[in-house]
């Protein structure tokens, strides 16, 4: 959005955090970068419920101080666009009272009907957990009434917000570059061992920024043994970091990958490194290459923020098997542009993938329709960017 606004003749500034204030500079898109300095960290031994809230207030105060300096120097924006999740925008209207404030509504936490409590394997039902979620929403609740515009990438994400703003949220996705993210039947991936995998092979792909339960990694790992046993020529390629993600790391283990591998070893199964490849975090080009050689792409998620990777995989023409959860149903129409499965049913997931890998015609059909869907509804240049720019300046 920012580079496009610059192209349209607008002066665009970005206020970003830094350990120290630095001089203003322009990036390669013509956006002027301003910084605010974070001077302190969270208080030691503060009540654990408010650590996250204090972090946001620290950022809000630092951004406020920089905004005051900018205002005193004569700088006054017409519009402020912010993701409120980190707190920076909380007090900006105190300085720039005439500026319109527009907020990106990514997700509003609730203790019922969304990610919290969805997975009974890990959920703990108590009133304290519900109370902590209310605090996570507190910064948004404190300043959304000052806002004049709201934007959400999907209808389901918009539906999570309070009813008094829900009808005022414009739903427009950030956009998918379908000209860049496209099929490539000639894509080949080479590994350090010398192994080469291409579109001619049977390849199952799984992608998550972090390998964690929110994105169904535990369910997927419990599918691997039967997938490899039932499909002897199958390769599995997995992208994702072994870091803390949306939920906590497992107790007693440094990552969910380690925990699940220990669990599988306890059942007498060790993940074979010559057929299952954990690539960790990779470059964007490598990520695209992985999706381009995919025969079937598995996407699982709690009722939570929809991953860009699902739409990107669809744009590349992947045959997608995805969890039958609310955010996914907005995009995947079962049997047309993908196949929906029970998030918790490893046996169903294995059965569906196995059946698809014996039906190349169906794989091709689902992949073609997946790309058509993304081009029609989520294309960056044609569908999304004009709407985003219009929202920003209206």
N, C-alpha and C positions, 0 to 999 in steps of 0.2 A: 504493500500500500504506500509506504513512504517514498520509494523511488518513483512510483507513478505520480504521486502528488507533486514531486519536484518537476517531473516532465511536463506537468500541466501548469507550471508557473508558480506554484506555491512555495513559500519559504518554510522548510521543514526542519525542526530541531528535535534531537533525541536527548533526553536527560537520563544518564546511565550512572550506575554506582562505580566508585573507585576508592581505593585506599587513601588516595590523595587527590585533591583537585588538580586538574591539568588544563592547559589552555584549550580553548575551543578549536576544533578542527573539522574539516569536511571529509566524509568517507567517499568511496568511489562512486556512489550514487548521487552525490550532491547534498546529502543530509548532514547538517551541522551537528556535531557531537558535543554535548555539554556534560559535565560530570558533577556529581555531588559526592562528598567524602563521608564515608562511614567511620565514625570516630571511636566507637566502642562496640563491645560484644555483649551478649546476654549476661545478666547478673548471675554470679555463682550462687548455687543453692536456692534459686528462685523456685517458687511453686511450679511443679512440672506441667500443670495445666496451662500456665500462661507463658511458657518459654517461647512458643511460636508467636503469640500475640506481642510479646515484648520485642521480638526480632522485627516485626512489622512496624511497630511504633518507632524503633531506632531508625529504620529506613525512612519512615514518614517524616521524622524530625529533620534528618539530614537533607532530604529533598526540599522540605519547607525552607530551611536556612538558605539553600542555594536559590530557590525561587525568589526569596526576599532580596537577595543580592542582585539577581537579574532584573527584578522589578525596579529597584532603586537606580539601576543603570539605564532604565528606559525601555526594557524589553517587556512586551505585553502580548501574549498569544491570543488569537481569536478562538482557537479550539485546543483543548487538551484531550488526548486520546491515551487511555491507560488500561493495562491489565491490573485490576485492584488487588490481585492475590498476594502481592509482596508488600503492600502498604504505602508505596511511594506517593500515590495520588491522594492520600487521605486528607491532607490539609492544604492542597494547592489552591482550592477555591477561596481560602482565607486571604491569599495574596492577590490572586487574579480573579476578582469577584465577577467581572463582566464576561470572562471567558466561558464558553460552553464546555462542559465536561462529558466525555463519552467513554463508556466502560465496556470492556470485552468480558462477556459473561461466560466463562469457561465451564464452571461447575459450582453448584451449591450443595453443600453436604447435608445429608439427612440420615437419621438412624433407622429408617424403615424404607424399603422399596428400592434401594440403590446398592452401592457396593458394600456398605456396612451391614453385616449379618447375612450376606448372600451365601457365603461359603461356610457351612456349619463346621467344617473341619478345623477352621481357625477362629471363628467368631466367638466372642465372649459376650453374652447378653447381660449387661448391667447398666444401671442408671448413670454411673460415672462416665462410661464410654459415650453415652448420648450427650452428656453435659459437655464433654470435651469437644464433640462435633459442633455444638452451638458456638463455642469459643472460636473455632476455625472460621465460622461465617461472620464473626463479629466485625471485622474491618470493613467487609462489604456492607453490612447492615448500617455501619456508622456514616457512610457517605453516599450511598446510592441515591438518596432523595435529592442530592444536589445535582445529579446527572441529568442531562437532556437527551441522551441517546444510549442505546444498549445494543450490543452485537453478540450473537452466539453462532458457533459453526454448524450446529445440528439442531433439529427440532427437539430431539430428546434432551439434549443438554439444556436448551432453553426451558424445557418443562420442569427442570429441577428448581427453578428460581421462584421466589415468592409471587403469589398471585397478583399483587398490586403492580408488578412491573412486567409480568410474563407477556401480556398482550402488546407491550411496547418494545419488545426485543425483536430486532431485525435478525432473521436467520439467513446467514450467508457464510458458506464455508471459506476458509482461508485460500482455497484454490489448489488444484493439482496441475502441474505443468505437463499436460498430456503429450505435447510435442517432444519433450525430453524423455518422459517415462512411457516408453512404447515397447512393443514386442521386438525381439531380435532372435530369430530362429538360428542364427549363426553364432550366438554367444557360447563361449567355451570358458570354463573355469579350471585353472591349473593350481594344484596344491604343491606344497614343498616336497612331498614324496614323489612328485612327477605324475601323479594321477591327474587325468583330465576328465571332466564331466561336462556334458553338453545336453542340449534339448533332446537328444536321441536316447538319453538314459532315463531311468525312473528316479526322479528326485523329489523328495518331500522337503519343503522349506518351512521354517518357523522363525519369526522375527519379533523381537521385543526389545525396547531400549534397555530394560533390565529384566533378567530372567527371574520371574516372581509370580506368585499366585494370582495377583490381579489380572495378569494376562494368561492365566491358565497353564503356566509352565509345569506345575506339579501334575496336572491331568495329562499333559502331553508326554511327560517323561514316563508315565505309567503305561503309555501306549507303545513305547518303542520296542519292547521285547517281542510282542506279538506282531507288530508291523514287520520287523526284520525276519521273524520266523515264517510268516505267511507270504512275504514277498522277498525271495532270496536275492534278487538283483536290485533291491532298493538302496539308494543312498539318502541320508538325511543330513541337511545342512541347517545349522542353527546360528542365528545372530543374536547377540545380546550380552550385556555386561553383567558381571557377577557383583553387583552393588546393591545397596539399599534402594528400593524404588518407592512405590506408593504405600507400601506396607513395611513392617519391620523385617529384619533378617531373622532367620530361624535361630532359636537358642541353641548354643553348643556347636554351631557350624558357621563358617565364614561366608557361606552363600547358599542359596536354594539349590544350585547345581550340586554342590557338595552333599547337601542333605539328601537329595533325591538319589544320587549315586550310591550313597551309603544304604539307603532304603532298598534299592534294587539289588545291591550285593547281598543284602540280608536274605533276599529271596533266591539267591543263587544265580543272578544275572549281572554280568559286567558289560557295560556299554562298549562295543567294539570300535576302536579308533579308526579302523580302516573303512567303516561304513557310516559312522556318525561323526560329523565334523562340527565342533564348537569353535566358531571363528571369533567370538567376543565382539567388541566394537570395531567396525571397519569403516573405511572411507565411503562416501556416498556413492562413488562410482562402483566400488566393489559390491555394495549393497544392491544396486540396480542389476549388476551382473548376476548376482545370486537369484534374484527374482526372475530374470530372463531365462534361466536354465530350469526353472521350477516346472515340474509336472503337476503337482498339487501343492497348494499353499494353505497351511493350517493357521487360522486366526481364532484365538479364544480370548474372551474378556468378561470380567464382571460387568454388571450394569454401571458403567463408568464412562469417562471421556473416551470418545472413539479415536483410535489410533490413526495417524496419517498413513501408517504402513498398509492398512487394509485398502484404502483408496488408491495408494500408489501401486500395490500389487495388482489391483483390478485394472488400473490404467495400463500396466505392462501386459495385461492379457492373461494373468494367472487364473487357473482353475482353483477357486477358493472354497474350502470347507471351513465354516465359521460357526461359532456358538450362537444358539438361538436365544440371544439376550437382546433386551430392548434397543440399545444403541445400534446393534448390528442389523436388526430387522428394518431399520430406516433405510439401509443401503442394499442389503442382500434380499432378493426375492427368490425364495427356495425353488430350485429346479430351473430357474431362468438364468441368473447371473452368478450362481453359487449354490452351495448346499448347506443347509442349516442342520446343526446337530445339538444334542443335549450337552451342555457344558460339562456336566459331571459324568457322562457315560463314556468311559474309555473304550468299552466294547463296541459301542455304536460308531465312535470315531474311527476305530480300526476297520470296522466292516465297511464303512462308506469309502474310506481311502482305498482299501483293497479293491472294492468294486470299480471305482473310478479308474484305477490303474490298469484295468482290463478292458476299458472302453475309451479308446483314444478319440472317437467321434464325440462323445459326451464331454470329454476334457476340452476339446477344441470349441465346442458350442458354448460351454459355460465361460471359457476365456474370452471369446469374441464378444459375448453379451456383457461380460463384466466391463470390458473396455468401452463398449458403446454407452453403458450406463454412466460411467465417469465422465466421458467426453460430453455427454448430454447435460449432466447436472452439476459437475464440479470442475469443469475446465477453467483454469486460471484466467487466461487472457479473454476468453469469450463470455463466460458466465459470471465468474466471481469478482474479478478485479473491477469492472465497471460499477458493480453494486457496492463494493467496498469503498471506492473513491467517492461515490455519490453519498454514501452514509457519512463519510468523514467530513464532507464540506456542506452538507445540508443543515 
